[in-house]
């Protein structure tokens, strides 16, 4: 009896499939399509080095055209000679961190200057500057790491090759020209706020040898060091 009942159920299933052949065909096609999507990955074309993101800013009384924006650095870094130009070399606080480079070496900074004013457009940002004794690079006088990027609400779009500082907004107040016979002057017109954007500096073959090109975010302190992955660790005196 059991075998007869099982055979009856199978016959009934075959009848149901034949009666709904259109729906069964759609289900099979959809299943095959999903399977192909899972087993056929899309290969993206490789993109060349997009260069370094640099940002014009004013640091104290110095106007800089090419401060390096580095999302891989956990500090804001300047050289000792730059600190002397700013007049802060004698007012540094004792460092509490050491800097680790990409080649697993580490070095202790000379000190930190807290809340130094950095100006972008009409916005002033309080910035902690870590000072290290190293050869000053004219092309890269200042490195701005994640503390700065977090403060200004930065987002990096590598596809569009831009860094947008969402909290740094410029407003221009202009006056429209006089109109009418009585030449009445209209009130001030405030243009739509424009977000500050960093620019991309393309790789150059004439850069000093002390600049490392291991990645688009690398800022080498010397020819023998690479700090593409600068991190902080506790400093032991």
C-alpha positions in Angstrom: 0.0 0.0 0.0 2.8 2.4 0.8 4.4 1.9 -2.6 1.1 2.5 -4.3 0.5 5.7 -2.3 4.0 7.0 -3.1 3.5 6.3 -6.8 0.2 8.1 -6.7 1.9 11.2 -5.1 4.6 11.2 -7.8 2.0 11.0 -10.6 0.1 13.9 -9.0 3.3 15.9 -8.8 4.0 15.3 -12.6 0.5 16.4 -13.4 0.9 19.6 -11.4 4.2 20.4 -13.2 2.7 19.8 -16.6 -0.3 22.0 -15.7 1.9 24.8 -14.6 4.7 24.4 -17.1 4.8 28.2 -17.8 5.5 29.1 -14.2 8.0 26.3 -13.8 9.9 27.6 -16.8 10.0 31.1 -15.4 11.3 29.8 -12.0 14.0 27.7 -13.8 15.2 30.7 -15.9 15.4 33.0 -12.8 17.3 30.4 -10.9 19.8 30.0 -13.8 20.2 33.8 -14.0 21.0 34.1 -10.3 23.5 31.2 -10.6 25.3 32.9 -13.4 25.5 36.1 -11.4 27.1 34.3 -8.6 29.6 32.4 -10.7 30.6 35.1 -13.2 32.3 38.0 -11.3 32.9 41.4 -12.9 36.5 42.4 -13.4 37.2 46.0 -12.7 39.9 47.8 -14.7 43.0 48.7 -12.7 43.5 52.4 -12.1 46.9 54.1 -12.1 48.3 56.1 -9.2 46.0 59.1 -8.8 48.6 61.3 -7.1 48.6 63.0 -3.7 45.8 65.2 -2.3 47.1 68.7 -1.4 45.2 71.6 0.2 46.0 75.3 0.2 45.8 76.8 3.7 47.3 79.4 6.1 49.4 78.2 9.0 50.0 81.1 11.3 51.6 83.8 9.1 52.7 81.3 6.5 50.5 80.7 3.4 50.9 77.1 2.1 49.8 75.9 -1.3 50.4 72.2 -0.9 49.7 70.8 2.6 49.4 67.0 2.2 46.1 65.4 3.1 46.9 61.8 4.3 44.1 59.6 5.6 46.7 57.0 6.6 48.4 59.3 9.1 47.1 59.6 12.7 48.9 62.9 13.4 49.5 66.3 11.9 53.2 66.6 11.2 55.7 69.5 10.6 59.4 69.7 10.6 61.5 71.4 13.3 62.6 74.1 10.8 58.9 74.8 10.1 58.2 75.1 13.8 61.0 77.6 14.1 59.5 79.7 11.3 56.2 79.7 13.2 57.9 80.6 16.4 56.6 77.6 18.4 59.8 75.5 18.7 60.4 76.7 22.2 56.8 76.0 23.4 56.4 72.4 22.6 54.7 70.0 25.0 56.4 66.7 25.9 55.4 64.0 23.4 53.3 61.1 24.7 53.5 59.0 21.5 56.2 57.6 19.2 55.8 57.4 15.4 56.0 54.1 13.6 56.9 53.9 9.9 56.0 51.5 7.2 59.4 49.7 7.6 58.6 48.9 11.2 61.0 51.5 12.6 59.9 54.1 15.1 61.1 57.6 16.1 60.1 59.9 18.9 58.9 63.4 18.0 60.4 66.5 19.5 57.1 67.6 20.9 53.6 68.7 20.2 52.0 72.2 20.0 48.3 72.1 20.9 45.5 74.1 19.3 47.6 76.0 16.7 45.4 78.0 14.3 45.1 76.8 10.7 43.0 78.8 8.4 41.2 77.6 5.3 39.1 80.2 3.6 37.3 82.0 6.4 37.3 79.1 8.7 39.9 78.7 11.5 40.7 75.1 12.7 42.5 74.4 16.0 45.2 71.9 15.1 47.6 69.9 17.2 51.0 69.9 15.4 53.5 67.1 16.0 57.1 68.4 15.5 59.9 66.1 14.3 63.5 66.7 13.4 63.7 65.9 9.7 64.7 67.5 6.5 62.2 70.0 5.4 60.5 69.4 2.1 59.4 72.5 0.2 56.9 70.5 -1.8 55.3 69.0 1.4 55.6 71.5 4.3 52.7 70.1 6.3 51.0 66.7 6.7 47.4 66.7 7.8 46.2 63.4 9.1 43.0 61.9 10.5 42.7 64.3 13.5 42.4 67.2 11.0 40.2 65.3 8.6 37.8 64.3 11.4 37.6 67.9 12.6 36.7 69.4 9.2 34.3 66.5 8.3 36.4 65.4 5.3 35.3 62.8 2.8 37.6 61.4 0.2 36.3 60.4 -3.2 39.1 58.5 -5.0 37.0 58.0 -8.1 36.3 61.8 -8.5 39.8 62.6 -7.2 38.6 65.0 -4.6 38.5 65.6 -0.9 35.5 67.6 0.4 35.7 69.4 3.7 32.0 69.4 4.7 32.4 71.6 7.8 34.5 74.3 6.0 32.0 76.5 4.1 32.7 79.7 2.2 30.1 82.4 1.8 30.5 85.3 -0.6 28.5 88.5 0.1 28.2 90.6 -3.0 26.0 93.6 -4.0 24.0 93.5 -7.2 24.3 96.6 -9.5 22.0 99.5 -9.1 18.8 99.4 -11.3 15.9 101.7 -12.2 15.7 105.4 -12.7 16.2 106.2 -9.1 19.2 104.0 -9.0 18.2 102.4 -5.7 20.8 99.9 -4.5 19.6 96.5 -3.7 20.6 94.7 -0.5 23.4 92.3 -0.2 23.1 88.9 -2.0 24.5 85.8 -0.3 25.5 83.2 -2.8 25.0 79.5 -2.1 27.7 78.2 0.3 30.5 76.4 -1.5 32.2 73.5 0.2 36.0 73.7 0.3 37.7 71.0 -1.8 41.3 69.8 -1.9 43.1 69.3 -5.2 44.9 66.3 -6.5 48.6 66.6 -7.2 49.7 64.2 -9.9 52.8 62.1 -9.4 55.9 63.9 -10.8 59.1 62.4 -11.9 61.2 65.4 -10.7 60.3 65.0 -7.0 63.2 64.8 -4.5 64.4 61.4 -3.9 63.4 61.6 -0.2 59.7 61.5 -1.3 58.6 57.9 -1.4 56.2 56.7 -4.1 55.1 53.4 -2.6 51.5 54.6 -2.5 49.4 57.6 -3.2 49.3 58.4 0.5 53.0 58.0 1.3 55.0 60.9 2.8 58.6 59.9 3.4 60.6 61.7 6.0 63.9 60.6 4.5 65.3 58.4 1.8 65.5 55.5 4.2 62.1 55.8 5.8 58.6 55.4 4.5 55.6 56.4 6.6 52.8 55.4 4.4 51.2 53.7 7.4 52.1 56.2 10.3 50.6 55.0 13.5 50.8 56.0 17.1 52.0 53.9 20.0 52.7 54.7 23.6 55.9 56.5 24.3 58.3 55.2 26.9 60.9 57.7 28.1 
